[in-house]
Amino acid sequence: MKNKRGWIEILEAFFAIMLVAVFLIIVLNNSNKEGDDFAYEVYQIQISILREIQINDTMREDIASAEEPLPIEWDDSRFPGSVKNKIIERTPNYLECVGKICNTSGECNPPQIEGKDVYANFVTITTTLGEEVFRKINLFCWNK
């Protein structure tokens, strides 16, 4: 009788530990999923904005003909107004997004935003203006 009671207590302890472990796994998995969903949503928004810019001949031409040197920052007067307006118009209220025009071969570093996760995405812009021009526009977004 005493041996059976020992085994029952071991099984109870094992099931209690398993119950706590399963609870922790579920809680941690759900909290991580919310962050992934937000990142995916931001990614989809960025792709949508960048594709609209990429297929618009006027905006593509504005980016390709922007004055050197590169990169061109968001606040720079050389940043094309049509592109800036499209980004502002399509950015949801809960996000803040800025663009940056860079060479396709160069680095295009994101802005330094304290305490925020910055999500980055880019598309390549090509056009022929007597010569081939290859640039990329990066879009950096973060939660307000």
Buried (B, 14 or more C-beta within 10 A) or exposed (E): EEEEEEEEEEEEEEEEEEEEEEEEEEEEEEEEEEEEEBEEBBBEBBBEBBEBBBEBEEBBBBBBEBEEEBBBEBEEEEBBEBBBEBBEEBBEEEBBBBBBBBBBEEEBEBBEEEEEEBBBBBBEBBBEEEEEBEBBBBBBBBEE
